[in-house]
Amino acid sequence: MPTYNFICNECREKFSVETSMKSYVGMRIFCPKCKTEDVRRTLEDINVVYKGKGFYVNDSKKGDTT
């Protein structure tokens, strides 16, 4: 389930909301500290784990430099 990160424009509190993508659409988000709805979503680094021998080995032709 995706985690959405937010920061409050009023009190600068950073918080996260874990919900499905379907539920997120149209969802009203409130700051847990000051209860305002004046929040914005932040983009942060995500962790990606590639398993197996490597995605580029499977997707590239031998000798292909593009």
A tleap script that builds the chain and sets N, CA, C and O, in Angstrom:
source leaprc.protein.ff14SB
mol = sequence {
  NMET PRO THR TYR ASN PHE ILE CYS ASN GLU
  CYS ARG GLU LYS PHE SER VAL GLU THR SER
  MET LYS SER TYR VAL GLY MET ARG ILE PHE
  CYS PRO LYS CYS LYS THR GLU ASP VAL ARG
  ARG THR LEU GLU ASP ILE ASN VAL VAL TYR
  LYS GLY LYS GLY PHE TYR VAL ASN ASP SER
  LYS LYS GLY ASP THR CTHR
}
set mol.1.N position { 0.848 -1.174 0.000 }
set mol.1.CA position { 0.000 0.000 0.000 }
set mol.1.C position { 0.897 1.241 0.000 }
set mol.1.O position { 1.849 1.305 0.777 }
set mol.2.N position { 0.611 2.221 -0.852 }
set mol.2.CA position { 1.462 3.416 -0.939 }
set mol.2.C position { 1.411 4.286 0.313 }
set mol.2.O position { 0.395 4.356 1.005 }
set mol.3.N position { 2.521 4.936 0.578 }
set mol.3.CA position { 2.614 5.908 1.663 }
set mol.3.C position { 2.806 7.284 1.040 }
set mol.3.O position { 3.723 7.477 0.242 }
set mol.4.N position { 1.967 8.229 1.389 }
set mol.4.CA position { 2.015 9.588 0.882 }
set mol.4.C position { 2.560 10.491 1.982 }
set mol.4.O position { 2.081 10.443 3.115 }
set mol.5.N position { 3.555 11.312 1.660 }
set mol.5.CA position { 4.184 12.203 2.627 }
set mol.5.C position { 3.677 13.628 2.426 }
set mol.5.O position { 3.504 14.093 1.300 }
set mol.6.N position { 3.447 14.303 3.545 }
set mol.6.CA position { 2.903 15.659 3.526 }
set mol.6.C position { 3.663 16.544 4.488 }
set mol.6.O position { 4.354 16.062 5.385 }
set mol.7.N position { 3.524 17.882 4.285 }
set mol.7.CA position { 4.006 18.867 5.232 }
set mol.7.C position { 2.896 19.909 5.405 }
set mol.7.O position { 2.264 20.334 4.438 }
set mol.8.N position { 2.681 20.297 6.631 }
set mol.8.CA position { 1.646 21.283 6.941 }
set mol.8.C position { 2.187 22.676 6.648 }
set mol.8.O position { 3.303 23.007 7.046 }
set mol.9.N position { 1.407 23.484 5.962 }
set mol.9.CA position { 1.802 24.866 5.650 }
set mol.9.C position { 1.652 25.796 6.850 }
set mol.9.O position { 2.206 26.895 6.856 }
set mol.10.N position { 0.910 25.364 7.861 }
set mol.10.CA position { 0.690 26.189 9.053 }
set mol.10.C position { 1.767 25.952 10.120 }
set mol.10.O position { 2.448 26.891 10.533 }
set mol.11.N position { 1.921 24.703 10.562 }
set mol.11.CA position { 2.831 24.405 11.678 }
set mol.11.C position { 4.105 23.683 11.241 }
set mol.11.O position { 4.955 23.380 12.079 }
set mol.12.N position { 4.253 23.402 9.936 }
set mol.12.CA position { 5.433 22.753 9.356 }
set mol.12.C position { 5.633 21.301 9.801 }
set mol.12.O position { 6.725 20.754 9.648 }
set mol.13.N position { 4.605 20.686 10.339 }
set mol.13.CA position { 4.656 19.280 10.754 }
set mol.13.C position { 4.766 18.388 9.524 }
set mol.13.O position { 4.038 18.579 8.550 }
set mol.14.N position { 5.673 17.415 9.565 }
set mol.14.CA position { 5.790 16.426 8.496 }
set mol.14.C position { 5.073 15.159 8.953 }
set mol.14.O position { 5.242 14.716 10.089 }
set mol.15.N position { 4.275 14.584 8.060 }
set mol.15.CA position { 3.542 13.370 8.410 }
set mol.15.C position { 3.274 12.545 7.168 }
set mol.15.O position { 3.406 13.030 6.044 }
set mol.16.N position { 2.898 11.300 7.379 }
set mol.16.CA position { 2.636 10.361 6.287 }
set mol.16.C position { 1.252 9.763 6.429 }
set mol.16.O position { 0.728 9.610 7.532 }
set mol.17.N position { 0.669 9.426 5.279 }
set mol.17.CA position { -0.625 8.764 5.238 }
set mol.17.C position { -0.476 7.517 4.374 }
set mol.17.O position { -0.028 7.599 3.230 }
set mol.18.N position { -0.846 6.379 4.914 }
set mol.18.CA position { -0.786 5.128 4.162 }
set mol.18.C position { -2.209 4.738 3.762 }
set mol.18.O position { -3.061 4.475 4.610 }
set mol.19.N position { -2.440 4.708 2.461 }
set mol.19.CA position { -3.768 4.381 1.946 }
set mol.19.C position { -3.638 3.871 0.518 }
set mol.19.O position { -2.604 4.067 -0.120 }
set mol.20.N position { -4.663 3.231 0.023 }
set mol.20.CA position { -4.632 2.743 -1.352 }
set mol.20.C position { -4.727 3.913 -2.321 }
set mol.20.O position { -5.221 4.983 -1.965 }
set mol.21.N position { -4.251 3.706 -3.551 }
set mol.21.CA position { -4.324 4.768 -4.554 }
set mol.21.C position { -5.772 5.136 -4.852 }
set mol.21.O position { -6.084 6.304 -5.082 }
set mol.22.N position { -6.642 4.158 -4.847 }
set mol.22.CA position { -8.054 4.406 -5.121 }
set mol.22.C position { -8.674 5.279 -4.026 }
set mol.22.O position { -9.444 6.193 -4.324 }
set mol.23.N position { -8.343 5.004 -2.767 }
set mol.23.CA position { -8.882 5.791 -1.660 }
set mol.23.C position { -8.283 7.186 -1.597 }
set mol.23.O position { -8.930 8.121 -1.127 }
set mol.24.N position { -7.033 7.332 -2.074 }
set mol.24.CA position { -6.346 8.628 -2.012 }
set mol.24.C position { -7.023 9.684 -2.880 }
set mol.24.O position { -7.034 10.862 -2.524 }
set mol.25.N position { -7.587 9.275 -4.011 }
set mol.25.CA position { -8.238 10.216 -4.923 }
set mol.25.C position { -9.453 10.830 -4.215 }
set mol.25.O position { -10.375 10.121 -3.812 }
set mol.26.N position { -9.437 12.140 -4.073 }
set mol.26.CA position { -10.554 12.836 -3.433 }
set mol.26.C position { -10.509 12.838 -1.917 }
set mol.26.O position { -11.411 13.377 -1.277 }
set mol.27.N position { -9.479 12.247 -1.329 }
set mol.27.CA position { -9.363 12.157 0.124 }
set mol.27.C position { -8.994 13.522 0.715 }
set mol.27.O position { -8.144 14.220 0.162 }
set mol.28.N position { -9.612 13.902 1.811 }
set mol.28.CA position { -9.267 15.138 2.512 }
set mol.28.C position { -8.204 14.807 3.546 }
set mol.28.O position { -8.397 13.927 4.385 }
set mol.29.N position { -7.071 15.522 3.484 }
set mol.29.CA position { -5.946 15.261 4.369 }
set mol.29.C position { -5.845 16.402 5.379 }
set mol.29.O position { -5.866 17.575 5.007 }
set mol.30.N position { -5.735 16.044 6.661 }
set mol.30.CA position { -5.622 17.013 7.742 }
set mol.30.C position { -4.316 16.801 8.493 }
set mol.30.O position { -3.865 15.666 8.652 }
set mol.31.N position { -3.711 17.887 8.953 }
set mol.31.CA position { -2.506 17.806 9.767 }
set mol.31.C position { -2.864 17.179 11.120 }
set mol.31.O position { -3.817 17.611 11.768 }
set mol.32.N position { -2.106 16.163 11.548 }
set mol.32.CA position { -2.425 15.534 12.833 }
set mol.32.C position { -2.104 16.420 14.043 }
set mol.32.O position { -2.611 16.177 15.138 }
set mol.33.N position { -1.260 17.448 13.851 }
set mol.33.CA position { -0.872 18.316 14.969 }
set mol.33.C position { -1.840 19.475 15.165 }
set mol.33.O position { -2.370 19.670 16.259 }
set mol.34.N position { -2.074 20.258 14.084 }
set mol.34.CA position { -2.915 21.462 14.236 }
set mol.34.C position { -4.295 21.317 13.587 }
set mol.34.O position { -5.121 22.225 13.678 }
set mol.35.N position { -4.541 20.192 12.940 }
set mol.35.CA position { -5.859 19.837 12.358 }
set mol.35.C position { -6.273 20.680 11.158 }
set mol.35.O position { -7.440 20.648 10.768 }
set mol.36.N position { -5.355 21.429 10.566 }
set mol.36.CA position { -5.700 22.212 9.385 }
set mol.36.C position { -5.660 21.331 8.134 }
set mol.36.O position { -5.019 20.280 8.110 }
set mol.37.N position { -6.350 21.784 7.118 }
set mol.37.CA position { -6.352 21.082 5.839 }
set mol.37.C position { -5.352 21.725 4.864 }
set mol.37.O position { -5.250 21.315 3.708 }
set mol.38.N position { -4.625 22.730 5.343 }
set mol.38.CA position { -3.650 23.456 4.529 }
set mol.38.C position { -2.321 22.681 4.513 }
set mol.38.O position { -1.345 23.086 5.144 }
set mol.39.N position { -2.309 21.570 3.786 }
set mol.39.CA position { -1.127 20.711 3.695 }
set mol.39.C position { -0.760 20.516 2.232 }
set mol.39.O position { -1.593 20.675 1.341 }
set mol.40.N position { 0.498 20.169 2.002 }
set mol.40.CA position { 0.920 19.867 0.633 }
set mol.40.C position { 1.708 18.569 0.639 }
set mol.40.O position { 2.384 18.225 1.609 }
set mol.41.N position { 1.600 17.878 -0.453 }
set mol.41.CA position { 2.287 16.604 -0.604 }
set mol.41.C position { 3.744 16.861 -0.961 }
set mol.41.O position { 4.044 17.747 -1.760 }
set mol.42.N position { 4.648 16.085 -0.369 }
set mol.42.CA position { 6.064 16.213 -0.659 }
set mol.42.C position { 6.547 14.966 -1.385 }
set mol.42.O position { 6.013 13.873 -1.194 }
set mol.43.N position { 7.548 15.143 -2.207 }
set mol.43.CA position { 8.154 14.022 -2.897 }
set mol.43.C position { 9.494 13.731 -2.249 }
set mol.43.O position { 10.328 14.623 -2.091 }
set mol.44.N position { 9.692 12.485 -1.879 }
set mol.44.CA position { 10.933 12.090 -1.240 }
set mol.44.C position { 11.515 10.898 -1.981 }
set mol.44.O position { 10.850 10.274 -2.808 }
set mol.45.N position { 12.755 10.600 -1.671 }
set mol.45.CA position { 13.403 9.448 -2.292 }
set mol.45.C position { 12.645 8.170 -1.971 }
set mol.45.O position { 12.080 8.017 -0.889 }
set mol.46.N position { 12.646 7.258 -2.933 }
set mol.46.CA position { 12.036 5.962 -2.708 }
set mol.46.C position { 13.114 4.897 -2.809 }
set mol.46.O position { 14.112 5.071 -3.509 }
set mol.47.N position { 12.909 3.813 -2.116 }
set mol.47.CA position { 13.838 2.695 -2.172 }
set mol.47.C position { 13.354 1.709 -3.223 }
set mol.47.O position { 12.200 1.281 -3.208 }
set mol.48.N position { 14.251 1.355 -4.134 }
set mol.48.CA position { 13.929 0.392 -5.177 }
set mol.48.C position { 14.909 -0.761 -5.052 }
set mol.48.O position { 16.119 -0.550 -4.977 }
set mol.49.N position { 14.394 -1.964 -5.030 }
set mol.49.CA position { 15.241 -3.144 -4.936 }
set mol.49.C position { 15.048 -3.964 -6.200 }
set mol.49.O position { 13.942 -4.415 -6.499 }
set mol.50.N position { 16.135 -4.151 -6.941 }
set mol.50.CA position { 16.104 -4.985 -8.138 }
set mol.50.C position { 16.569 -6.378 -7.744 }
set mol.50.O position { 17.657 -6.542 -7.193 }
set mol.51.N position { 15.762 -7.359 -8.020 }
set mol.51.CA position { 16.110 -8.733 -7.684 }
set mol.51.C position { 16.450 -9.496 -8.955 }
set mol.51.O position { 15.922 -9.193 -10.025 }
set mol.52.N position { 17.305 -10.456 -8.843 }
set mol.52.CA position { 17.687 -11.254 -9.995 }
set mol.52.C position { 19.037 -10.817 -10.527 }
set mol.52.O position { 19.806 -10.152 -9.833 }
set mol.53.N position { 19.319 -11.197 -11.763 }
set mol.53.CA position { 20.621 -10.925 -12.359 }
set mol.53.C position { 20.764 -9.495 -12.842 }
set mol.53.O position { 21.880 -9.070 -13.142 }
set mol.54.N position { 19.713 -8.756 -12.928 }
set mol.54.CA position { 19.792 -7.360 -13.361 }
set mol.54.C position { 18.825 -7.076 -14.485 }
set mol.54.O position { 18.710 -7.853 -15.433 }
set mol.55.N position { 18.128 -5.954 -14.377 }
set mol.55.CA position { 17.127 -5.618 -15.381 }
set mol.55.C position { 17.760 -5.299 -16.726 }
set mol.55.O position { 17.176 -5.605 -17.765 }
set mol.56.N position { 18.935 -4.694 -16.731 }
set mol.56.CA position { 19.557 -4.309 -17.995 }
set mol.56.C position { 20.050 -5.523 -18.774 }
set mol.56.O position { 20.106 -5.484 -20.003 }
set mol.57.N position { 20.405 -6.589 -18.083 }
set mol.57.CA position { 20.869 -7.797 -18.761 }
set mol.57.C position { 19.725 -8.412 -19.563 }
set mol.57.O position { 19.934 -8.926 -20.662 }
set mol.58.N position { 18.547 -8.357 -19.021 }
set mol.58.CA position { 17.395 -8.968 -19.674 }
set mol.58.C position { 16.793 -8.082 -20.758 }
set mol.58.O position { 16.162 -8.591 -21.685 }
set mol.59.N position { 16.976 -6.761 -20.659 }
set mol.59.CA position { 16.312 -5.830 -21.562 }
set mol.59.C position { 17.175 -5.325 -22.703 }
set mol.59.O position { 16.651 -4.700 -23.625 }
set mol.60.N position { 18.463 -5.568 -22.677 }
set mol.60.CA position { 19.357 -5.038 -23.691 }
set mol.60.C position { 19.909 -6.157 -24.576 }
set mol.60.O position { 20.148 -7.275 -24.121 }
set mol.61.N position { 20.099 -5.826 -25.825 }
set mol.61.CA position { 20.755 -6.765 -26.733 }
set mol.61.C position { 22.255 -6.647 -26.557 }
set mol.61.O position { 22.765 -5.576 -26.228 }
set mol.62.N position { 22.947 -7.720 -26.770 }
set mol.62.CA position { 24.395 -7.702 -26.649 }
set mol.62.C position { 24.997 -6.749 -27.685 }
set mol.62.O position { 24.700 -6.859 -28.874 }
set mol.63.N position { 25.838 -5.820 -27.240 }
set mol.63.CA position { 26.456 -4.866 -28.129 }
set mol.63.C position { 25.624 -3.621 -28.374 }
set mol.63.O position { 26.093 -2.701 -29.043 }
set mol.64.N position { 24.399 -3.560 -27.853 }
set mol.64.CA position { 23.531 -2.384 -28.020 }
set mol.64.C position { 23.973 -1.298 -27.065 }
set mol.64.O position { 23.969 -1.513 -25.853 }
set mol.65.N position { 24.353 -0.138 -27.571 }
set mol.65.CA position { 24.825 0.948 -26.710 }
set mol.65.C position { 23.790 2.042 -26.521 }
set mol.65.O position { 24.095 3.057 -25.895 }
set mol.66.N position { 22.581 1.878 -27.034 }
set mol.66.CA position { 21.567 2.921 -26.886 }
set mol.66.C position { 20.710 2.661 -25.707 }
set mol.66.O position { 19.798 3.437 -25.423 }
savepdb mol mol.pdb
quit
